[in-house]
């Protein structure tokens, strides 16, 4: 036990000594409540500055608008989401929300107004309530139940001993992949962020689970500015506009109908997905 404890302390010291990759400026200002107007202006970025992942990207979202970002693996889709959440700063250009350059605002004041649903949401060893209310620990039991109901978790709550107080093992080991993702969506719904980022939230699900998640998305996205990093056209189709990223550049941009009619890269993706879905059903 002593040896295990000593090893754990060494690991914790390494974590605590880690410097953030994004440093907050000494003169950073508090970000006021935002409407959700997002701009990427001439953004270039590379995890290694000598090898850019994004090249001179321009994107604009109005308050309450949903943008889907699609493209092949490694094209730079998730990098756009990470810049909006300020996990990284651009090498050139700027990212703004309501006209505020994210490099000039306090990180805590920014992230209080952001919701992020990753591809693999992390669930803690605790109750369902603890996990859903992670971003709003002061939420009432009725608010937690309402969030669960909104995203389609009512069946899980009703069949679990203890309801919202039912235990969930670390990483959600006692839940299915679809249920884990629904818990993450309930967490985002309860937090009421003005801006929501979903990073390939349906890419690891089967078609049945995906249909449940897609229905839950309608409730979570309502009235919010959102960026959907989408792996499947079924998710992208729910967006107001779609940006197709390839090799770090926006190569197509428009509505689902307009891009399909254009017959370009997005139309080819939709056709490939439909053929794949038909093959799985047969």
Secondary structure as UniProt FT lines:
FT   HELIX           2..16
FT   TURN            26..27
FT   STRAND          38..45
FT   TURN            49..50
FT   STRAND          54..61
FT   TURN            63..64
FT   STRAND          66..70
FT   TURN            73..74
FT   HELIX           77..84
FT   TURN            85..86
FT   STRAND          92..97
FT   TURN            98..99
FT   STRAND          100..101
FT   HELIX           102..104
FT   HELIX           107..111
FT   TURN            112..113
FT   STRAND          114..117
FT   STRAND          126..127
FT   HELIX           128..132
FT   TURN            137..138
FT   HELIX           141..151
FT   HELIX           154..159
FT   TURN            161..162
FT   HELIX           163..165
FT   STRAND          167..168
FT   HELIX           170..172
FT   TURN            173..174
FT   HELIX           177..191
FT   STRAND          195..199
FT   TURN            201..204
FT   HELIX           207..221
FT   TURN            222..223
FT   STRAND          225..229
FT   HELIX           233..236
FT   TURN            237..238
FT   STRAND          241..246
FT   TURN            247..248
FT   STRAND          249..254
FT   HELIX           256..262
FT   HELIX           265..281
//
